Amino acid sequence: MNGLLYGAYAVILAIVSIYTGEIVTFVMLGFILMSLQNINSTLKKLVEATKYKE
């Protein structure tokens, strides 16, 4: 479900960027979204790893 939601966001951003002509902005937002997703998954793994040590 989470990947589907990110896909929907990407499609909405793509439609808006094509309509407004801001393709570079769409690409940069994509890079930012991928980076934030990687940070989020890493932090979740760290929380799960430290949760069982207590």
N, C-alpha and C positions, 0 to 999 in steps of 0.2 A: 504493500500500500504506500509506503514511504517513497519508493522509487517512482511510482505512478504519480504521486503528487508533485515531485520534482519535474517530471516530464510535462505535466500540465502547466507548471510555472514557465518552463522553457518554451512551450508552444505559445503561451500568451505573450511572453516577452518577444518572441520572434515575430509575431503578428504586429505588435506595436512598433517594433524597431523597423520592420519593412515599411510600415505605413508612414512613419516619421522620417525614414532615411537614416537612422542611427545604427548602422550595422556594427560599427566599431564598438559602440556602447554595449550592444548585445553580446559581443564576444568577450568584452572585459567583465561584464556581469556574470557570464558563464564561468570564467576563470575564478572569480571571487566566490561564486556559489560552490564550485568544486573544492576550493580551498577550505571554505567553512565546513563543508560536509566531512572532509578528511579530518579536520581538527575536532569536530564533534564526535566522530567515531573513535578517534584516539582517546579522547577524554572519557568516553563511555567505557572503553576497555580498561583504562587506568582505574576508574571507579570500581568496576567489577573485580579487578585484581586486588585492590586494597580492601574491598568489602569483606572478603573471606579471611583476611589475616587477623582481624580483630577478635 
